[in-house]
């Protein structure tokens, strides 16, 4: 689950 959140944060950074 931690890995998933980390990946989501990375995607968010790319999107923002």
C-alpha positions as CSV (number, residue, x, y, z in Angstrom):
1,X,0.0,0.0,0.0
2,X,2.9,2.4,0.8
3,X,4.3,1.7,-2.6
4,X,1.0,2.6,-4.3
5,X,0.7,5.9,-2.4
6,X,4.3,6.7,-3.4
7,X,3.5,6.1,-7.0
8,X,0.4,8.2,-6.8
9,X,2.4,11.1,-5.4
10,X,4.8,10.8,-8.2
11,X,2.0,10.8,-10.8
12,X,0.4,13.8,-9.0
13,X,3.7,15.7,-9.2
14,X,3.9,15.0,-12.9
15,X,0.3,16.1,-13.5
16,X,0.7,19.2,-11.4
